């Protein structure tokens, strides 16, 4: 066989093998995309990306960097996943500012020998980047086509948008529409998650229950428009005093509860004093521009999940309710430390 014919035969053979490899990759890609597009929660999406993607496309490690200006994205993920799934979120990198980077090959950190970075964009909006690492030096190089992976990155970016919208819709069902804080169901869900985390990591949780003083009189005298204004401003005031990791929930009417992870028994009295003073300092006007004096009464308690074991929020609220009524009986504008069998 002439050498030219032999080379041509080998080239055709190589082309056929490449075509078969590309066809197999395309099938895997299409299957993986369908799985991505079916995700409706952060837990599903993150599990598929962090665990499924390396297996499907034979890469040794991946890194996902996300643009999260106010860290609302990270908070949404942490509120969504179960306690035993928070490790998924910790594997992501969140940045308040992230410079967009084009797709390209990168020099990875050791022990990886080749790497590829892919921008995550949707409708020209940059949300972060996906980086793939391999121990094989030639796994990602100028000779390797990356069109398939760039297409996959675009699908992943779209899925981040879709899951975020899905989670926001789910979150609305757990939010009080008037004040924007948790409703009772939402607070119970967040409490359950924090209690399980406190049980595992052995930290204390502070819980406070408060009721606005003479709120019925405010509604009767000034109208429900003013009453709604008071409730909304109360929640804004509480948010200004509390940490982003604390949870505020409206139990009903003018009753609210606050769950404060990592709040010790020593810290609690000072925090309660600050909350009480912030409520006193609220500047709420009625519809005629008249300033309304606002105070609140309540009860508070610090609990250690590692000592108490399994307790639900309803048990704690029932216990704090007695302290709240004591505060009312003692003249209002007062917060009483709850001493009960739960402590």
N, C-alpha and C positions, 0 to 999 in steps of 0.2 A: 504494500500500500504506500503510495507516495506520501511524503511527510506532510505536504500541504493539506491533503485529504484527511490525514490522521488528525492534524490540529483542528481542522474544521469539524470533524466528528466529535472530538473532545469538547469543543466549544458548544456544540449543540447539546451534548450530554449534560454539560454544566448548566446550560440555560434551562433545560428541562428540570433538573434538580432544583435550581433556584425558583422556578415557577411553582414547583410542588411545595417548597418551603414557604413561599409567599402565600400560596393558597391555604396552607395549614394555619399560618399566622393570621390570615384574614378571617378564617372561621373562628379561631380563638378570640380574635378581636371583636367580632360581631356578637359572639356568645357573651363575652364579658361586658360589652356595651349594654346588652339587654338586661343583664343583672344590675348594672349601675342605674339604668333608667327606671328600674322597678323599686329602687330604694326610696323609702318615705320618711326615714328617721336618721338622725346623726349616727346612731349606733350601727345601723345597717350599712350606711355609706362608708364610715370609717373602718369598720371591720373588713369590708370588701376591698378597700384600697390598701390598707396596711398589711393585711394578711393574704388576701386573694391575688392582688396584682403581682407581687414578687413570684408567687407560685405559677401563675398563668404565663408570665412572660420571661421566666427564668432569669430574673435579676436578683442580686444578693441583698440589696437594701434599697429603700426609697426614703426620700425626705420631702415633706410637704411644708412649704412656707406660705403663710396666708397674710394678706393685708387686712388688718383689723384695727381701724383708726381709734375706735372707742372701746375695743375689747368686748363689744356686744356679741360678736360671733362666738368667741370663746365662752362667754357666759351662757349663751344659748345652748351650746354643746354640753356644758357641765350640768345645766339644769335638765337636759333631756336624757342623758345616759344614766344608767344605774350605777350604784357605788362601785361595783366590781368592774365597771367598764371605763372608769375615769382614766385608766392607763392609756386608753385609745387617744384621748384628748391630749394627754401629756406628751405624746409622740409627735404632735404637730408643733410648728413654730409660728407664733403670732407676732406681728410687727405693726406698730402704729404708722410706720412709713416704710415703704418697700419700693426700691427702684426697679421698674420693669426691665426684664432681660429677654433677649431674643433666644430662640431655640439654638442650641449649640452644644458642642462637646466641651467638657470641663475636666480639669485636673482634680480628681477627687482626693479627699483626705485618706490617709492610710487606715485600714489595710486594703482599700479598694484601689484598683489599677486603671479603671476607665469609668467615665461618667457622662451623663447626658442631662442637660437642663431643658425643660419644656415650660413655656409660659402658660398660665391658666387664664384665659380670656374668654369673655362672652360679650358679643355685640361691641367689641373694641374696648370693653371695660376690663382692666387688669385686676385680678383678685389674688394673684400669687404665682407660685411656680412649683412644679414637680421635678424632683431630681432623682435620677436612677443611677445606681452604682453597681459595679461588677468587679469580681476578683480577677476575671479574665481580661488581660491587657487589650485584646482586640475586640471585646464585646461592643464597645461604643467607639467608633473611629470614623474617619472621613470616608471609609469604604462601605460603611453600613448605612443603608437607607433608613430614614427615620420618619417617613411620611405617615406610616401607620401609627406610630407613637404620638406624633403631633396631632393627628386626628383624635386619638384617644384622650389626649390632654384637653382638647376642646370639649369633648363629651363630659369629662370629669368636671370642668368648670361649669358647664350647664347644670350638672347634677347638684353642685354646691348651691346654685341659685334655687333650684327646684326644691331641694330638701329644706333650705332655709325658709322658703315660703310655706312649705308644709308644716314645719315646726312652729312658725308664727301663727298659723291658723289653729293648730292644736293648743298653742299657748293662750289664744283668745278665750278658749273654753275654760281656762283656769284663772282668768283675770276679771277683776271687778270693773265693769265698764265705766262707772262714774269716776273712780279715783285712779285707775290704772295699776293698782297694787293687786296682789293675789286675792282671789276669792277664797272661801274656806277650803274648797277642794284643792286649789292650787297650793295653799299654805300647808295643808296636810301632806301633799306629795313632797314638797320641799323639806318639810320636817322629817318625814320618813327617810329621805335620802341622807340628810345631815345626821340623823340619829344613828343610822347604820355606819356612817363614816366615823362618827365620834366613838362608837363602840369598837371599831377596828383600830383607830389611831389614838384612842384614849385621850380625848379632849372634852372639856366641859361645854355645855350649851346653856345660854341664858334665855329665858322666855318671859315676856312681859305682856300683860293684858291691860288694856285701858278703855275707858268709857268717857266720852265727853260729858261734862257737867251741864245740866239744864238744857240739853240739846232740844228737847221737845218744846221748851219755852221759846227757844230761838226760832224754830219752825213756825210756832203759833204766832209769835209776835212779828217776825220779819218775813215769813213766807219760805216755801221750800227752795226757791231759787237761792236765797241767802244760805239756807241750810246746806245745800249742795256745794256752795262755794266754800263753806267752812270745812266740809269733809275733804274736798280736793286740796285746799291749802294745808290742812293738817298733814296729809300724806306727803306733800312737798316739803313741809317742815321736818317731818320725821326722816325723810331721805337725806336732808342736809345735815342731820346730826349723826345718822347711822353710817355704817360702812357699806360699800357696794355688795359685800358678801352676806349682809343681813337680809332677812325676809320680813316684809310687812304684809299682813293679811287682814282683810275686812271680814269679820265674822258675821256681820249683819247690822243694819242700822248704824249707830254711832260706836259700835264695839269693834276694836281692833286688837290683834295680837302680833307680837314681834318675836321672831326666832333669831338668836344671835350666836352663831357658832364661835368657838374659841373665846368665849367670854367667861372669865373666872368669877368666883364668888367675891373676890376682892375688888374686881373691876366693876361689878354690877351696880353697886350703890351710886357711884359717881356717874355712870352712864344714865341711870334713872334720873338723877338730879338734872343732868343736861337736857334730857327729853322733857322733863316737867317744866324747866325754865324756858325752853324753846317754844313750848305750847303757850305759856303765859305771854311770851313776847310776840305772838302772832298778830299781824295787823290785818284784820278782816273787817271789811266794810259791808254794810247792808246796801240795799238798792238805792237808798237815799244818801249814801256816803257817810253814814254814822258808824263810828268804830265800835266793834263788838268785843267785849272781853271774853276770852276763851280760856277755860281751864279743863283739866281732866283728872280722873281718879283711876287707880288701878292697883294691881298686885304683880309681884315679880318673884322669880325663883331661878336658881342656878342648879342644873342637874348634870350628873356625870353618867353617861350611858354605860360605862364600864362597871359602875356600881349598881345602877338601877336595872340593867338588863333590858328587856323589851317593854316599852311603854308607848302608848299612842298619844297623839296630841289631844284627843278628847279628854283623857284622864287628867292631863296637865291643866287644860282650860277649866275643867270642873273644879280643880283644886284652887286655881287662881281666882275663880269666880267668888269664892268665899272671902278672899283677901280684898277683892274689889268692893264688895258690899260693906266690908268693915270700914274701908276708906270713905265710902259714901256716908256711913253712919257717923263717922268722926268729923264731918263737916266739909267733905269734898276737897278738891285740889290737893290730893294726898296719894302717895303710893306706899303700899305696905308689903314688906317682905313676907312671902308665904312660907309658913312652917307646916309641913305635912309629912305624911308617911312616904311621899315620893322622894323627899330630899335625902 
